[in-house]
Amino acid sequence: MTGDLRRARQLARLAELAAPDRTTVLLGDFNIDRTAVATALGPDFTIAELPPASAPTRPRTSGTKSQFIDHVIVRGTRVQDASVVAVDGLSDHNFVRATITG
């Protein structure tokens, strides 16, 4: 997702492309926090909850932007056991993993 005014249209398009009669898994860098993604996609989608003590998905040393911008999102199935794996500088983002069931 871009970090500008196109984001709302991008999220709306993702929701549109996710056919209601098919299981959907969306994942990646959304550049916004979990609450904003949930609001944009609507109640039919579930965004994986990370444990409270998780490492940030996008570590930063400055600025006010969310450090939890990478998400695993599902519709028509369940997501559980989400966690962040620190990559110690291999990328500017840490890995996010989750179990998809159902």
Summary of the structure (lengths in Angstrom):
residues: 102
radius of gyration: 13.7
end to end distance: 27.2
largest distance: 42.6
contacts: 254
relative contact order: 0.22
helix: 19%
strand: 28%
